Amino acid sequence: MSFETFSQLNWSIMTPEFIILGVIAILVLMDLFMPKTLDRKILGWIGIAAIFAALVYTLSMVGGPVQSILHDTFRIDSFALAFKLLILGGGALVLFLAISYEPKDGVERYQAEFYYLFLAAMLGGMIMTSSGDLITLFIGLELLSITSYILAGIRKFHGQSNESAMKYVINGSISSAITLFGMSYVYGLTGTTNLLDMASQLATLANSNHVYLLTIAFLLIVVGLAFKLAAAPFHMWAPDVYQGAPTPVTAFLSVVSKIAGFVIVIRVLLTVFGFAATDGPNSVPILFNMQNYLAVIAGATMIIGNVVALRQSDIKRMFAYSSIAHAGYLLVALTSMTPNMFQTIWFYLLAYLLMNLGAFAIIQVVTEKAGSTKIADFAGLYRRAPVLAVAMGILLISLAGFPGTAGFIGKLNIFLGAFYAEPGHYVIASIMIATTVVSYFYYFGVMTQMFFRPAADESKFNIPFGILVVLIIAVVGSVLLGIMPNIAFDFLQNNLDVIGDFFK
């Protein structure tokens, strides 16, 4: 490619990514030259400003045509914009948590590194949303993964943090290798890494040996990405990593990283395997033939996540298993393959973002005060900080899926989609109901501690500004979307033609 052609490309579609990348470079230089005595929280505020600038520019592209550069390697379509908005919104809230994070073990010494590593991880997720090529997807995935490994172990002299980082690196590396091995099979069969070109070639697949190889590739990619989603039985790393990582990192892994994980799952599985024929043109695609395998993973994830959470005494481990369970609910929507699948997954991730980050904001305040992460530390919270207790109660019933909350609407859409699918997925829909009921026990266990148990320490809480911002957005958003969910659905339907743009 000549320089003239290179300079004439429409680089403006990458403006949100360039904003984040530029600010990462600025933060690195500022950290290098700032006096050691100067508070690094200013870097966090600059990061928040950059995210809001990227968010505004992303919103300005909503409703526009599908655009791509570099032979469709990087594309802007409705799918990319919808999920990029979630990643940027979640990233801003996590940075508010990070600015307010002041544990007793002196982790503030590493605050500057946290801010630009976090922005780099978020940049990886943004690249994944706009990738139209396996190479770009994998670059985004590894940028997200490698920075996440470092963030998990950023407390250098903390044993649990070191353990969590080691386990995360080992499991993450294995999953990346398995995913890449599966992708290599698809590349070998098609001779291209472009997702849409792959889809067009595989739509006429008739050779039984090729179908067999593609089925193996499908299973390898699903297994590798299941590690990233913390889906059973590939969830083993999640509880230890969530427990050992700093609370803002745990919040990031549970929400923003999960959103990015579902982005790559949907991009690869629907684009490549949603058209891959099993017996010549017009035959049933491989993805639909493999629905039962996805259903097994979804069912196992919901059961293991919710049942094991019952036995947890550590709040972060409990939320780790809760996160595993919610990945199972989202896999139910993916398994159903209904026309409304995109909207259902996007809305559920939005609701999950709000209620989970709000819950982690309160967990951060309580665990910093107590010096531990035991559920028993929440005892008597209503007497010590009524606002925190009520907010946590609202967020927990939203996570449990009670009517009047965003969590209920999200689960209801997934449940109805499982029934309306042809053929209906009645078994996993039933498992979803049963495991949701099971989740009430551990969510209400926390509420029992807050409202009905005496407090061991009667001292009051000081709520930092960043925590307050996250709580207001999370609680108001969870209630508002539970009462008026059409705010989100109308935004999607009126501005983003996700299905129409996805295969252009």
SULUR-V724885 format. One record per backbone hydrogen bond with DSSP energy under -1.0 kcal/mol. CO is the residue of the C=O (numbers start at 1). NH is the residue of the N-H. If there is no record, write none. Layout:
co:CO nh:NH
co:CO nh:NH
This chain:
co:2 nh:6
co:3 nh:7
co:4 nh:8
co:9 nh:11
co:10 nh:13
co:11 nh:14
co:12 nh:15
co:14 nh:18
co:15 nh:19
co:16 nh:20
co:17 nh:21
co:18 nh:22
co:19 nh:23
co:20 nh:24
co:21 nh:25
co:22 nh:26
co:23 nh:27
co:24 nh:28
co:25 nh:29
co:26 nh:30
co:27 nh:31
co:28 nh:32
co:29 nh:33
co:30 nh:34
co:35 nh:38
co:40 nh:43
co:41 nh:45
co:42 nh:46
co:43 nh:47
co:44 nh:48
co:45 nh:49
co:46 nh:50
co:47 nh:51
co:48 nh:52
co:49 nh:53
co:50 nh:54
co:51 nh:55
co:52 nh:56
co:53 nh:57
co:54 nh:58
co:55 nh:59
co:56 nh:60
co:59 nh:62
co:61 nh:64
co:67 nh:76
co:69 nh:74
co:70 nh:73
co:73 nh:132
co:74 nh:69
co:76 nh:67
co:77 nh:81
co:78 nh:82
co:79 nh:83
co:80 nh:84
co:81 nh:85
co:82 nh:86
co:83 nh:87
co:84 nh:88
co:85 nh:89
co:86 nh:90
co:87 nh:91
co:88 nh:92
co:89 nh:93
co:90 nh:94
co:91 nh:95
co:92 nh:96
co:93 nh:97
co:94 nh:98
co:95 nh:99
co:96 nh:100
co:98 nh:101
co:106 nh:109
co:107 nh:110
co:108 nh:111
co:110 nh:114
co:111 nh:115
co:112 nh:116
co:113 nh:117
co:114 nh:118
co:115 nh:119
co:116 nh:120
co:117 nh:121
co:118 nh:122
co:119 nh:123
co:120 nh:124
co:121 nh:125
co:122 nh:126
co:123 nh:127
co:124 nh:128
co:125 nh:129
co:126 nh:130
co:130 nh:75
co:132 nh:195
co:133 nh:137
co:134 nh:138
co:135 nh:139
co:136 nh:140
co:137 nh:141
co:138 nh:142
co:139 nh:143
co:140 nh:144
co:141 nh:145
co:142 nh:146
co:143 nh:147
co:144 nh:148
co:145 nh:149
co:146 nh:150
co:147 nh:151
co:148 nh:152
co:149 nh:153
co:151 nh:154
co:154 nh:156
co:155 nh:158
co:158 nh:162
co:159 nh:163
co:160 nh:164
co:161 nh:165
co:162 nh:166
co:163 nh:167
co:164 nh:168
co:165 nh:169
co:166 nh:170
co:167 nh:171
co:168 nh:172
co:169 nh:173
co:170 nh:174
co:171 nh:175
co:172 nh:176
co:173 nh:177
co:174 nh:178
co:175 nh:179
co:176 nh:180
co:177 nh:181
co:178 nh:182
co:179 nh:183
co:180 nh:184
co:181 nh:185
co:182 nh:186
co:183 nh:187
co:184 nh:188
co:185 nh:189
co:186 nh:190
co:187 nh:191
co:193 nh:134
co:194 nh:198
co:195 nh:199
co:196 nh:200
co:197 nh:201
co:198 nh:202
co:199 nh:203
co:201 nh:204
co:202 nh:205
co:202 nh:277
co:205 nh:280
co:207 nh:211
co:208 nh:212
co:209 nh:213
co:210 nh:214
co:211 nh:215
co:212 nh:216
co:213 nh:217
co:214 nh:218
co:215 nh:219
co:216 nh:220
co:217 nh:221
co:218 nh:222
co:219 nh:223
co:220 nh:224
co:221 nh:225
co:222 nh:226
co:223 nh:227
co:225 nh:229
co:226 nh:231
co:231 nh:234
co:235 nh:238
co:237 nh:241
co:238 nh:242
co:239 nh:243
co:240 nh:244
co:241 nh:245
co:246 nh:250
co:247 nh:251
co:248 nh:252
co:249 nh:253
co:250 nh:254
co:251 nh:255
co:252 nh:257
co:255 nh:259
co:256 nh:260
co:257 nh:261
co:258 nh:262
co:259 nh:263
co:260 nh:264
co:261 nh:265
co:262 nh:266
co:263 nh:267
co:264 nh:268
co:265 nh:269
co:266 nh:270
co:267 nh:271
co:268 nh:272
co:273 nh:287
co:276 nh:286
co:280 nh:283
co:285 nh:289
co:286 nh:290
co:290 nh:294
co:291 nh:295
co:292 nh:296
co:293 nh:297
co:294 nh:298
co:295 nh:299
co:296 nh:300
co:297 nh:301
co:298 nh:302
co:299 nh:303
co:300 nh:304
co:301 nh:305
co:302 nh:306
co:303 nh:307
co:304 nh:308
co:305 nh:309
co:308 nh:311
co:309 nh:312
co:313 nh:375
co:314 nh:318
co:315 nh:319
co:316 nh:320
co:317 nh:321
co:318 nh:322
co:319 nh:323
co:320 nh:324
co:321 nh:325
co:322 nh:326
co:323 nh:327
co:324 nh:328
co:325 nh:329
co:326 nh:330
co:327 nh:331
co:328 nh:332
co:329 nh:333
co:330 nh:334
co:331 nh:335
co:332 nh:336
co:333 nh:337
co:338 nh:341
co:340 nh:344
co:341 nh:345
co:342 nh:346
co:343 nh:347
co:344 nh:348
co:345 nh:349
co:346 nh:350
co:347 nh:351
co:348 nh:352
co:349 nh:353
co:350 nh:354
co:351 nh:355
co:352 nh:356
co:353 nh:357
co:354 nh:358
co:355 nh:359
co:356 nh:360
co:357 nh:361
co:358 nh:362
co:359 nh:363
co:360 nh:364
co:361 nh:365
co:362 nh:366
co:363 nh:367
co:364 nh:368
co:365 nh:369
co:366 nh:370
co:367 nh:371
co:373 nh:315
co:374 nh:377
co:375 nh:378
co:376 nh:379
co:378 nh:381
co:380 nh:384
co:381 nh:385
co:385 nh:389
co:386 nh:390
co:387 nh:391
co:388 nh:392
co:389 nh:393
co:390 nh:394
co:391 nh:395
co:392 nh:396
co:393 nh:397
co:394 nh:398
co:395 nh:399
co:396 nh:400
co:397 nh:402
co:402 nh:405
co:405 nh:409
co:406 nh:410
co:407 nh:411
co:408 nh:412
co:409 nh:413
co:410 nh:414
co:411 nh:415
co:412 nh:416
co:413 nh:417
co:414 nh:418
co:415 nh:419
co:416 nh:420
co:417 nh:421
co:418 nh:425
co:424 nh:426
co:425 nh:429
co:426 nh:430
co:427 nh:431
co:428 nh:432
co:429 nh:433
co:430 nh:434
co:431 nh:435
co:432 nh:436
co:433 nh:437
co:434 nh:438
co:435 nh:439
co:438 nh:441
co:439 nh:443
co:440 nh:444
co:441 nh:445
co:442 nh:446
co:443 nh:447
co:444 nh:448
co:445 nh:449
co:446 nh:450
co:447 nh:451
co:448 nh:452
co:449 nh:380
co:450 nh:382
co:464 nh:468
co:465 nh:469
co:466 nh:470
co:467 nh:471
co:468 nh:472
co:469 nh:473
co:470 nh:474
co:471 nh:475
co:472 nh:476
co:473 nh:477
co:474 nh:478
co:475 nh:479
co:476 nh:480
co:477 nh:481
co:478 nh:406
co:479 nh:483
co:480 nh:484
co:484 nh:487
co:485 nh:488
co:485 nh:489
co:486 nh:490
co:487 nh:491
co:488 nh:492
co:489 nh:493
co:490 nh:494
co:491 nh:495
co:492 nh:496
co:496 nh:498
co:497 nh:501
co:498 nh:502
co:501 nh:504
